[in-house]
Amino acid sequence: MNYDIVIIGAGTAGLTAAIYAARAGKKVLILENEGIGGQIATSPKVENYPGFSEISGMEFSDRLYEQASALGVELELDKAEKITDNGDTKTVKTEYGEFSCKAVIIATGVKHRHLGIEAEEKYMGRGVSYCAVCDGAFYKGKDVAVVGGGNSAVQSAIMLSNICNKVYLIHRRDEFRCEKKLSDEVRAIENIELVLNSTVQDLKGEGKLTTVITENKSGEVREISAEGLFVLVGQIPENAAFADIITLDDSGYIVAGEDCKTNVEGIFAAGDCRTKAIRQLTTAAADGSVAALAACNM
């Protein structure tokens, strides 16, 4: 099928791009292989997006999608596997078909980084989770642990403290990387215990997780009783499928500046998947609008 613009990814950047392109009268298709909204859809609270003093990530994502859909944007739940440059047109090959277009906007975002320990996969779905919003309710009244020191980890620990008996927040440094407001808040919550300068070394349990084993910088090993472990230690860009046509940096991010242009004319990168200093909702939305307006001029 032929489109003016194919957008790969239905996160904040992709949906914003779709809204701008549709309002410009373009025929737009979004390809998404997981779920609407991307990473922000799993966030319990969004408090730093202009116009919303507080909104859940899921509601924020739903509103964006509803706005795009009302403008006639089409959505295919399909995985983009390859982009072919035909000069004036591009072809996006997916698992189930091919789509021709004048321009492509890659807005694939990032995926959860794993701890990389052997037991992690064993307990995945049996205590190990990467989304406190999705799975937190399963641990009501229980003891859990969160690994990470950024906004997502600290915010998830705060959310879990409202439903769990106790939350251990494990971080490899002695200071958090999150916003100061969140750092101050998490330190003041009585049922959150900070386990700093420590890393997760192993996981134990018969059939399901019961113990998280940590080691601090002094070599002291500790066994923490926890039925849930929420791993929030960073993200990895999902751009490998396009490495044969566009330039990626050493970390796998698409090389593109504030104009969102890649090394191939007619292919743009928007949001967390591209090289940039700041990765926030506001910058993702900005990228979406910039990339869409540029694509509309193709």
C-alpha positions in Angstrom: 0.0 0.0 0.0 1.1 3.5 -0.7 1.4 6.3 1.9 2.9 9.7 2.1 4.6 9.0 5.4 5.3 5.8 7.3 6.1 6.2 11.0 7.8 3.3 12.8 6.9 3.5 16.4 3.8 4.7 18.3 5.4 6.4 21.3 5.2 10.1 22.0 7.5 11.1 19.1 5.8 8.8 16.6 2.3 9.9 17.6 3.2 13.6 17.6 4.7 13.2 14.1 1.5 11.4 12.9 -0.7 14.3 14.3 1.4 17.0 12.5 1.5 15.0 9.2 -2.2 14.2 9.2 -3.0 17.9 9.9 -0.9 18.7 6.9 -3.2 16.5 4.8 -0.8 13.6 4.4 -1.8 9.9 4.3 0.0 8.5 7.3 0.6 4.9 8.6 2.1 4.0 12.0 3.8 0.6 12.4 4.0 -0.6 16.0 5.0 -4.1 17.1 4.4 -3.9 20.9 2.0 -1.3 22.4 0.7 2.2 22.0 2.7 4.9 23.9 6.1 3.3 24.3 8.0 3.6 27.6 5.9 6.4 29.0 2.7 4.2 28.9 4.1 2.3 31.9 4.8 5.4 34.0 2.5 5.8 37.0 2.7 9.6 36.9 3.7 12.3 34.5 4.3 15.6 36.2 6.7 17.4 33.9 4.8 17.8 30.6 3.4 21.3 30.0 -0.3 21.5 30.5 -0.7 18.6 32.8 0.2 19.0 36.5 -0.3 15.2 36.8 -1.4 12.5 34.4 -0.7 8.8 34.1 1.5 7.7 31.3 -1.2 5.4 30.0 -3.8 8.2 29.8 -1.3 10.5 28.2 -0.5 7.9 25.5 -4.2 7.1 24.9 -5.0 10.8 24.4 -2.2 11.1 21.8 -3.4 8.0 19.9 -7.1 9.1 20.0 -6.1 12.5 18.6 -4.0 10.9 15.8 -6.8 8.3 15.0 -9.4 11.0 14.8 -7.3 12.7 12.1 -7.3 9.6 10.0 -3.9 8.1 10.9 -3.8 4.4 10.3 -2.1 1.9 12.6 -0.7 -1.5 11.8 0.4 -3.8 14.6 3.4 -5.1 12.7 7.2 -5.1 13.1 9.3 -3.1 10.6 12.2 -5.3 9.5 13.9 -3.3 6.7 13.8 0.0 4.8 14.8 0.2 1.2 15.7 3.5 -0.4 14.2 3.7 -4.0 15.2 7.3 -4.5 11.9 9.3 -4.5 10.2 6.6 -2.6 11.0 4.2 0.3 9.8 0.7 1.0 9.2 -0.5 4.5 9.2 -4.3 4.8 7.5 -5.8 7.8 6.8 -9.3 9.1 3.5 -9.4 7.2 3.9 -7.1 4.2 5.4 -4.1 2.5 4.5 -0.4 2.5 5.6 2.2 0.0 5.9 5.9 1.0 7.6 9.1 0.2 9.3 9.5 3.6 9.9 7.4 6.7 10.1 8.6 10.3 11.9 6.2 12.7 10.6 6.6 16.2 11.3 3.2 17.7 12.3 4.4 21.1 14.3 2.1 23.4 13.8 -1.1 25.3 14.5 -2.2 28.9 18.1 -3.0 29.8 18.6 -6.2 31.7 20.9 -6.9 34.6 22.8 -9.5 32.7 22.9 -12.1 35.5 22.1 -15.8 34.8 19.1 -16.1 37.1 17.4 -13.0 35.6 15.8 -15.0 32.8 14.9 -17.9 35.1 12.7 -15.6 37.2 11.3 -13.5 34.5 7.5 -13.5 35.1 8.1 -15.3 38.3 9.2 -12.3 40.3 11.4 -10.3 37.9 9.5 -7.5 36.1 10.5 -4.4 34.1 7.3 -2.5 34.7 6.0 -1.6 38.2 2.8 -0.1 36.7 2.0 -3.4 34.9 2.9 -5.8 37.7 3.0 -3.9 40.9 -0.5 -4.8 42.0 0.5 -8.5 42.2 2.7 -7.6 45.1 0.2 -5.8 47.3 1.3 -6.1 51.0 4.6 -7.9 50.1 8.2 -7.0 50.1 9.8 -6.0 46.8 13.0 -4.6 45.4 13.7 -2.0 42.7 17.0 -1.7 40.9 18.1 1.6 39.4 18.8 5.3 40.2 17.0 7.3 37.5 13.6 8.8 37.4 11.8 5.6 36.3 13.3 3.5 39.1 12.8 6.1 41.9 9.3 6.9 40.7 8.4 3.2 40.6 9.8 2.7 44.1 7.6 5.6 45.4 4.5 4.1 43.6 5.2 0.6 45.0 5.6 2.0 48.6 1.9 2.8 48.5 0.9 -0.9 47.9 3.7 -3.0 49.1 4.8 -3.7 52.7 8.4 -2.7 52.0 10.5 -1.6 49.1 14.3 -2.0 48.8 15.7 0.5 46.3 19.1 -0.8 45.1 21.5 1.5 43.3 25.1 1.0 42.4 26.1 4.6 43.4 25.6 6.6 46.5 23.5 9.3 44.8 20.5 9.0 42.5 20.5 10.2 38.9 16.8 11.3 39.2 15.4 14.7 39.6 16.2 16.2 43.1 12.4 16.4 43.9 12.1 12.7 43.5 15.3 12.0 45.4 14.1 14.0 48.3 10.7 12.3 48.2 12.0 8.7 48.2 14.4 9.4 51.1 11.5 10.5 53.2 9.3 7.5 52.8 9.5 5.2 55.8 8.9 1.8 54.1 11.5 2.4 51.4 15.0 1.2 52.4 17.9 2.5 50.3 20.5 -0.1 49.4 23.2 2.1 47.9 26.7 1.4 46.5 25.3 -2.1 45.7 24.6 -4.3 42.8 22.4 -7.4 42.3 24.6 -10.5 42.1 22.1 -13.4 42.1 18.5 -14.3 42.6 17.1 -17.3 44.6 13.8 -19.1 45.1 12.0 -22.3 44.6 9.9 -21.8 41.4 9.5 -18.1 42.1 11.7 -15.4 43.4 12.1 -15.1 47.2 15.6 -13.7 47.7 17.7 -10.9 46.0 21.4 -11.2 46.7 23.4 -7.9 46.6 27.0 -7.0 47.1 28.3 -3.5 48.1 31.5 -1.9 47.2 33.2 -3.2 50.3 32.4 -6.8 49.2 29.7 -7.3 51.8 27.0 -9.7 50.5 23.5 -9.3 51.7 20.4 -11.5 51.2 17.2 -9.4 50.8 13.8 -11.1 51.2 11.7 -10.0 48.3 9.1 -11.6 46.2 9.4 -9.1 43.4 12.3 -7.4 41.6 11.7 -4.5 39.3 14.6 -3.9 37.0 14.9 -0.3 35.9 18.5 0.2 34.9 18.4 2.0 31.6 17.4 1.5 28.1 18.7 0.2 24.7 17.8 1.7 21.3 15.9 -0.6 18.9 17.5 0.4 15.7 19.4 -2.7 14.6 17.0 -3.5 11.8 18.0 -0.3 10.0 21.8 -0.4 10.5 22.3 -1.4 6.8 20.7 1.9 5.5 21.3 4.6 8.1 24.2 5.5 10.4 24.2 4.4 14.0 26.6 5.5 16.7 28.6 3.1 18.9 25.6 2.7 21.3 23.1 2.0 18.5 21.4 5.3 18.4 20.5 6.8 15.0 22.9 9.7 14.1 20.6 12.6 13.6 20.7 16.2 14.8 18.0 18.6 15.9 16.6 18.6 12.3 15.9 14.9 12.8 17.6 14.1 9.4 19.6 10.9 8.9 22.3 10.3 6.3 19.6 9.2 3.9 17.3 11.8 2.3 13.7 11.1 3.2 14.5 9.1 6.3 14.1 10.9 9.6 14.7 9.9 13.3 12.6 11.2 16.1 12.6 10.7 19.9 14.7 8.6 22.1 16.1 6.5 19.3 18.3 9.3 17.9 21.5 10.8 19.2 20.6 13.6 21.7 21.6 15.0 25.0 18.1 15.1 26.6 15.5 12.3 26.4 12.2 13.5 27.8 8.6 13.6 26.7 8.9 17.2 25.7 12.0 16.5 23.5 10.3 13.5 21.9 7.2 15.6 21.0 9.5 18.3 19.6 11.3 15.7 17.5 8.0 14.4 16.2 6.8 17.8 15.0 10.2 18.6 13.5 10.5 15.3 11.7 6.9 15.4 10.4 7.2 18.9 9.0 10.4 18.0 7.2 8.8 14.8 5.9 5.8 16.7 4.6 8.2 18.7 2.4 9.5 15.6 0.6 
